[in-house]
């Protein structure tokens, strides 16, 4: 009986020792793991600290809302300042449209006969004579046609000469021939003739109506 108690006591003591050893081992393992976990946490914190903050997002406003660049503070659209093709702007004040009398028509016709065509049997086409003045300078524009008695040479010559408008100017020394429409005429009529001031071409309605 005493031997059984001794055996039980030894077994109990061995169990206690075994249990104590397991606890010590677990404590040692836990203690050994603790620095590793702390080191991992410290490394993660260092990474978070060193990671730069995300860059600010660009404005969500559409790109088209930015102000366009301007070539000049006083610039204006090209179309607003351009003169009609083939017509240089002429700054002449006081241009006005005038009614052409028989004397003016005769003077212009006489000069054109003598200095340009040398045709005697020609006259202005009815309702196509324009007359006006800018300052002290007078201007006239008309087409010519042959009339009864015209020679064959005059008839042939006026096929081209009579199909376009002729332009004249009197600066005080008599009428002179200054320009002719092209073939075909420009789309702006006398507004495309550089020798005719802009203001007068406007007063003449670009020679689209007769005087």
TACORVEN-V366972 format. One line per field, one symbol per residue. ss: DSSP state (h for helix, s for strand, l for the rest). A space follows every 10 residues. Layout:
ss->???
This chain:
ss->lhhhhhhhhh hhhhhhhhhh hhhhhhhhhh hhhhhhhhhh hhhhhhhhhh llllllllll llhhhlllll lllllllhhh hlllllllll llllssssll lhhhhhhhhh hhhhhhhlll lsssllllls ssssllssss sslsssllll lhhhhhhhhh hllllsssss llllssssss llllllllhh hhlllllhhh hhhlhhhlll l
